[in-house]
Amino acid sequence: MPSLHEPQPPAAREQDWRRWMKEIGERARRMRELLGLSQEQLARRAGVSQGAVSRFEIGRGLNTPLLVSIKINASLASALSTVDPNLLTEDARRFVQSMDLLALPNEPGAPPDAKPFPLLGDPEFEDVIRHCGRLPEARRKPFLAAIKALARALCD
């Protein structure tokens, strides 16, 4: 597959997306089968139609709404989280963790339980950066100069 920086003809990009979607669908089917779920059972758990699950699994979901894809994957991750983690591959554990990071509602129709998670190791530093970004350009430079001077003074 060419790098993201190399221009590709539209037909080649379309093929790449179709191949990617087919691989995602195949992975979902393998997880569903490992978990012993039928398409209908997965559809009920995810709050989507059985046809949506079928289209997703065979890779015909290139135009599948993002929410449907997320619901199917979140439902699979939830079911997979009941399997002993020692039996799962590192990729499978990462998949479950990635769905946990989305903080999706546990049941269809429930409000999301999204909690902000720290992006940096120090949440206070994140707060300083956020405030700095809100400053007008003319005030940002003196602010950064003061922060740098303070940091140098404290490090000495």
KOLKE-282985 format. One line per 5 residues: number of its first residue (from 1); for each residue x, z, y of N, C-alpha, C. Coordinates in Angstrom, 2 decimals. Layout:
NUM	X/Z/Y/X/Z/Y/X/Z/Y ~ ...
//
This chain:
1	0.85/0.00/-1.17/0.00/0.00/0.00/0.90/0.00/1.23 ~ 0.68/-0.88/2.21/1.51/-0.91/3.40/1.37/0.38/4.20 ~ 2.37/0.62/5.04/2.30/1.84/5.86/1.19/1.69/6.89 ~ 0.82/2.81/7.49/-0.26/2.81/8.48/0.12/2.04/9.74 ~ 1.42/1.82/9.95/1.87/1.18/11.18/1.94/-0.33/11.06
6	1.92/-0.84/9.85/1.96/-2.28/9.65/0.55/-2.84/9.75 ~ 0.36/-3.85/10.61/-0.98/-4.42/10.70/-1.36/-5.12/9.40 ~ -2.60/-4.94/9.02/-3.12/-5.57/7.81/-4.28/-6.47/8.19 ~ -4.46/-7.53/7.47/-5.65/-8.34/7.71/-6.90/-7.52/7.38 ~ -8.00/-7.75/8.08/-9.22/-6.96/7.82/-9.65/-6.97/6.36
11	-9.50/-8.08/5.67/-9.92/-8.14/4.26/-9.08/-7.19/3.41 ~ -7.78/-7.08/3.72/-6.91/-6.17/2.96/-7.29/-4.73/3.23 ~ -7.59/-4.42/4.48/-8.01/-3.04/4.82/-9.30/-2.69/4.10 ~ -10.21/-3.62/4.06/-11.49/-3.40/3.36/-11.23/-3.12/1.88 ~ -10.32/-3.87/1.27/-9.98/-3.67/-0.13/-9.37/-2.28/-0.35
16	-8.49/-1.86/0.57/-7.88/-0.54/0.46/-8.94/0.55/0.51 ~ -9.89/0.42/1.44/-10.96/1.41/1.54/-11.82/1.40/0.28 ~ -12.14/0.26/-0.24/-12.95/0.18/-1.47/-12.23/0.83/-2.65 ~ -10.93/0.55/-2.77/-10.14/1.15/-3.85/-10.11/2.67/-3.70 ~ -9.91/3.13/-2.46/-9.87/4.57/-2.19/-11.20/5.22/-2.55
21	-12.30/4.59/-2.14/-13.63/5.14/-2.42/-13.90/5.18/-3.92 ~ -13.44/4.15/-4.62/-13.62/4.11/-6.08/-12.84/5.26/-6.74 ~ -11.62/5.53/-6.26/-10.81/6.63/-6.79/-11.46/7.98/-6.51 ~ -12.00/8.15/-5.31/-12.69/9.40/-4.95/-13.90/9.60/-5.86 ~ -14.66/8.53/-6.06/-15.83/8.60/-6.93/-15.47/8.91/-8.37
26	-14.40/8.29/-8.84/-13.94/8.53/-10.21/-13.53/10.00/-10.38 ~ -12.85/10.54/-9.38/-12.44/11.95/-9.45/-13.69/12.85/-9.48 ~ -14.70/12.52/-8.67/-15.93/13.31/-8.66/-16.62/13.26/-10.03 ~ -16.66/12.07/-10.63/-17.29/11.93/-11.95/-16.55/12.77/-12.99 ~ -15.21/12.70/-12.98/-14.42/13.48/-13.93/-14.67/14.97/-13.77
31	-14.76/15.44/-12.51/-15.03/16.86/-12.28/-16.42/17.22/-12.78 ~ -17.40/16.37/-12.46/-18.78/16.65/-12.89/-18.85/16.75/-14.41 ~ -18.22/15.82/-15.10/-18.25/15.82/-16.56/-17.51/17.03/-17.13 ~ -16.37/17.39/-16.56/-15.64/18.57/-17.00/-16.51/19.82/-16.87 ~ -17.29/19.88/-15.80/-18.15/21.04/-15.54/-19.44/21.01/-16.36
36	-19.66/19.90/-17.08/-20.85/19.79/-17.91/-22.12/19.57/-17.13 ~ -22.02/18.97/-15.96/-23.20/18.71/-15.13/-23.64/17.26/-15.27 ~ -24.94/17.06/-15.27/-25.46/15.69/-15.22/-25.49/15.27/-13.75 ~ -25.68/13.99/-13.51/-25.80/13.53/-12.12/-26.99/14.21/-11.44 ~ -28.07/14.35/-12.18/-29.27/15.00/-11.62/-28.98/16.45/-11.25
41	-28.28/17.17/-12.12/-27.96/18.57/-11.82/-27.05/18.68/-10.60 ~ -26.05/17.81/-10.52/-25.16/17.82/-9.36/-25.94/17.49/-8.09 ~ -26.82/16.51/-8.19/-27.63/16.11/-7.03/-28.47/17.29/-6.54 ~ -29.11/18.02/-7.46/-29.92/19.18/-7.06/-29.04/20.24/-6.40 ~ -27.89/20.52/-7.00/-26.97/21.53/-6.43/-26.51/21.13/-5.04
46	-26.26/19.82/-4.84/-25.72/19.33/-3.57/-26.81/19.04/-2.54 ~ -28.06/18.97/-2.99/-29.14/18.66/-2.06/-29.17/17.19/-1.66 ~ -28.79/16.31/-2.61/-28.82/14.87/-2.38/-29.58/14.23/-3.53 ~ -29.80/12.93/-3.46/-30.51/12.25/-4.56/-29.55/11.93/-5.70 ~ -30.11/11.74/-6.89/-29.31/11.35/-8.05/-28.68/9.99/-7.79
51	-29.40/9.12/-7.10/-28.87/7.79/-6.76/-27.64/7.88/-5.86 ~ -27.66/8.85/-4.94/-26.50/9.03/-4.05/-25.28/9.45/-4.86 ~ -25.48/10.34/-5.85/-24.38/10.77/-6.72/-23.87/9.57/-7.51 ~ -24.77/8.78/-8.06/-24.39/7.62/-8.86/-23.58/6.63/-8.02 ~ -24.07/6.29/-6.83/-23.36/5.35/-5.96/-21.99/5.89/-5.58
56	-21.93/7.19/-5.30/-20.67/7.83/-4.93/-19.67/7.73/-6.07 ~ -20.12/8.02/-7.28/-19.22/8.02/-8.44/-18.70/6.64/-8.81 ~ -19.49/5.61/-8.62/-19.02/4.27/-9.01/-18.31/3.57/-7.86 ~ -18.17/4.27/-6.74/-17.40/3.72/-5.64/-18.16/2.75/-4.77 ~ -19.47/2.73/-4.89/-20.27/1.85/-4.04/-20.69/2.58/-2.78
61	-20.04/3.70/-2.51/-20.44/4.53/-1.39/-19.62/4.31/-0.14 ~ -19.10/3.10/0.08/-18.27/2.86/1.26/-19.04/3.18/2.54 ~ -20.34/3.01/2.50/-21.16/3.33/3.67/-21.92/4.64/3.48 ~ -21.49/5.44/2.53/-22.13/6.74/2.28/-21.94/7.63/3.50 ~ -23.01/8.25/3.99/-22.84/9.18/5.12/-21.86/10.29/4.76
66	-21.06/10.70/5.72/-20.06/11.74/5.50/-20.70/13.01/4.95 ~ -21.87/13.36/5.45/-22.52/14.58/5.00/-22.83/14.54/3.50 ~ -23.24/13.39/2.99/-23.53/13.27/1.56/-22.24/13.46/0.76 ~ -21.16/12.84/1.20/-19.87/13.00/0.52/-19.42/14.46/0.52 ~ -19.57/15.10/1.66/-19.17/16.51/1.76/-20.03/17.38/0.86
71	-21.34/17.13/0.85/-22.23/17.94/0.01/-21.88/17.80/-1.47 ~ -21.59/16.58/-1.91/-21.23/16.37/-3.32/-19.92/17.08/-3.63 ~ -18.92/16.87/-2.79/-17.61/17.49/-3.03/-17.68/19.01/-2.92 ~ -18.46/19.54/-1.98/-18.59/20.99/-1.84/-19.26/21.59/-3.07 ~ -20.26/20.92/-3.59/-20.94/21.41/-4.78/-19.99/21.40/-5.99
76	-19.20/20.33/-6.10/-18.22/20.27/-7.19/-17.17/21.37/-7.04 ~ -16.70/21.59/-5.83/-15.70/22.64/-5.58/-16.26/24.01/-5.91 ~ -17.52/24.24/-5.54/-18.15/25.52/-5.83/-18.22/25.76/-7.34 ~ -18.62/24.74/-8.07/-18.70/24.86/-9.53/-17.30/25.00/-10.13 ~ -16.33/24.26/-9.59/-14.97/24.31/-10.10/-14.32/25.67/-9.84
81	-14.77/26.34/-8.79/-14.19/27.65/-8.46/-14.54/28.71/-9.51 ~ -15.50/28.40/-10.38/-15.87/29.35/-11.44/-14.96/29.21/-12.67 ~ -14.14/28.15/-12.68/-13.21/27.92/-13.79/-11.96/28.76/-13.54 ~ -11.40/29.30/-14.60/-10.17/30.08/-14.48/-9.11/29.25/-13.75 ~ -8.61/29.73/-12.60/-7.63/28.96/-11.82/-6.38/28.60/-12.60
86	-6.03/29.40/-13.62/-4.85/29.10/-14.42/-5.03/27.83/-15.25 ~ -6.27/27.44/-15.47/-6.54/26.22/-16.23/-6.50/24.97/-15.33 ~ -6.64/25.18/-14.03/-6.71/24.06/-13.09/-5.32/23.62/-12.66 ~ -5.21/22.34/-12.33/-3.96/21.84/-11.76/-3.84/22.33/-10.32 ~ -2.66/22.21/-9.78/-2.46/22.57/-8.37/-3.36/21.72/-7.47
91	-3.50/20.43/-7.78/-4.37/19.55/-7.00/-5.82/20.04/-7.03 ~ -6.29/20.46/-8.20/-7.67/20.95/-8.32/-7.85/22.24/-7.52 ~ -6.86/23.12/-7.57/-6.96/24.36/-6.77/-6.96/24.05/-5.28 ~ -6.14/23.08/-4.87/-6.12/22.68/-3.45/-7.46/22.08/-3.03 ~ -8.08/21.31/-3.93/-9.39/20.73/-3.65/-10.41/21.84/-3.38
96	-10.44/22.84/-4.23/-11.37/23.97/-4.05/-11.07/24.68/-2.74 ~ -9.80/24.93/-2.46/-9.43/25.61/-1.22/-9.79/24.78/0.01 ~ -9.63/23.47/-0.07/-9.95/22.63/1.09/-11.45/22.69/1.41 ~ -12.27/22.77/0.39/-13.71/22.89/0.63/-14.03/24.27/1.20 ~ -13.30/25.30/0.77/-13.50/26.65/1.33/-13.18/26.66/2.82
101	-12.16/25.90/3.22/-11.78/25.87/4.64/-12.88/25.30/5.52 ~ -13.72/24.45/4.95/-14.81/23.87/5.74/-15.89/24.90/6.06 ~ -15.91/26.02/5.34/-16.89/27.09/5.55/-18.31/26.52/5.58 ~ -18.65/25.78/4.54/-19.96/25.15/4.43/-21.02/26.17/4.05 ~ -22.29/25.91/4.38/-23.34/26.82/3.96/-23.43/26.86/2.44
106	-23.78/28.02/1.91/-23.85/28.17/0.46/-25.06/27.48/-0.15 ~ -26.13/27.39/0.60/-27.33/26.76/0.07/-27.81/25.71/1.05 ~ -28.41/24.62/0.54/-28.93/23.60/1.45/-29.91/24.23/2.45 ~ -29.73/23.88/3.71/-30.60/24.39/4.76/-30.11/25.67/5.40 ~ -29.14/26.34/4.78/-28.61/27.58/5.36/-27.68/27.22/6.51
111	-27.64/28.08/7.54/-26.75/27.77/8.66/-25.30/27.90/8.23 ~ -24.42/27.06/8.79/-23.00/27.15/8.42/-22.44/28.52/8.77 ~ -21.51/28.97/7.96/-20.86/30.26/8.17/-19.45/30.00/8.69 ~ -19.33/29.03/9.60/-18.02/28.63/10.08/-17.40/29.71/10.95 ~ -16.21/30.10/10.56/-15.45/31.06/11.33/-14.16/30.36/11.74
116	-13.75/30.57/12.99/-12.49/29.92/13.36/-11.33/30.52/12.56 ~ -10.42/29.69/12.16/-9.24/30.19/11.46/-8.03/29.88/12.34 ~ -7.02/30.73/12.28/-5.85/30.51/13.13/-5.15/29.21/12.78 ~ -4.71/28.52/13.80/-3.96/27.28/13.60/-2.46/27.54/13.63 ~ -2.06/28.59/14.33/-0.66/28.97/14.42/-0.48/30.33/13.77
121	0.75/30.67/13.46/1.03/31.95/12.82/0.64/33.13/13.68 ~ 0.66/32.96/14.98/0.33/34.04/15.92/-0.88/33.62/16.74 ~ -2.05/34.20/16.49/-3.25/33.82/17.24/-3.11/34.02/18.75 ~ -2.30/35.00/19.17/-2.10/35.22/20.60/-1.37/34.04/21.24 ~ -0.42/33.48/20.51/0.31/32.32/21.01/-0.64/31.13/21.14
126	-1.51/30.99/20.18/-2.53/29.94/20.22/-3.39/30.08/21.47 ~ -3.75/31.31/21.81/-4.56/31.58/23.00/-3.81/31.17/24.27 ~ -2.52/31.49/24.34/-1.71/31.12/25.51/-1.68/29.61/25.66 ~ -1.47/28.90/24.56/-1.42/27.43/24.61/-2.76/26.86/25.06 ~ -3.84/27.43/24.56/-5.18/26.95/24.93/-5.39/27.12/26.44
131	-5.00/28.29/26.96/-5.17/28.53/28.41/-4.28/27.59/29.22 ~ -3.07/27.37/28.76/-2.16/26.46/29.45/-2.76/25.06/29.51 ~ -3.36/24.62/28.44/-3.96/23.29/28.40/-5.13/23.13/29.36 ~ -5.76/24.22/29.73/-6.91/24.17/30.65/-6.49/24.14/32.11 ~ -5.22/24.47/32.36/-4.74/24.50/33.74/-4.61/23.09/34.30
136	-4.89/22.93/35.60/-4.61/21.62/36.21/-3.11/21.36/36.16 ~ -2.72/20.10/36.12/-1.31/19.73/35.98/-0.43/20.43/37.02 ~ -0.90/20.53/38.25/-0.09/21.15/39.31/0.19/22.63/39.03 ~ -0.70/23.31/38.34/-0.50/24.72/38.02/0.18/24.93/36.67 ~ 0.12/23.91/35.83/0.69/24.05/34.49/2.21/24.18/34.53
141	2.87/23.37/35.37/4.33/23.42/35.43/4.85/24.79/35.87 ~ 4.32/25.39/36.94/4.79/26.73/37.31/4.47/27.78/36.23 ~ 3.32/27.62/35.57/2.96/28.55/34.50/3.98/28.48/33.37 ~ 4.31/27.25/32.94/5.29/27.09/31.87/6.66/27.60/32.28 ~ 7.05/27.37/33.54/8.34/27.86/34.02/8.37/29.39/33.95
146	7.27/30.03/34.34/7.21/31.50/34.30/7.27/32.01/32.86 ~ 6.56/31.36/31.95/6.57/31.76/30.54/7.98/31.62/29.96 ~ 8.62/30.48/30.25/9.98/30.26/29.75/10.95/31.31/30.29 ~ 10.85/31.61/31.60/11.74/32.61/32.20/11.50/33.98/31.57 ~ 10.25/34.34/31.37/9.92/35.61/30.74/10.46/35.67/29.31
151	10.30/34.59/28.55/10.80/34.56/27.18/12.32/34.70/27.15 ~ 13.01/33.98/28.05/14.48/34.12/28.09/14.89/35.54/28.43 ~ 14.19/36.15/29.40/14.53/37.53/29.81/14.31/38.51/28.66 ~ 13.24/38.33/27.90/12.94/39.22/26.80/13.88/39.03/25.61 ~ 14.42/37.80/25.47/15.31/37.51/24.34/16.74/37.99/24.59
156	17.09/38.20/25.84/18.45/38.63/26.17/18.63/40.12/26.01
//
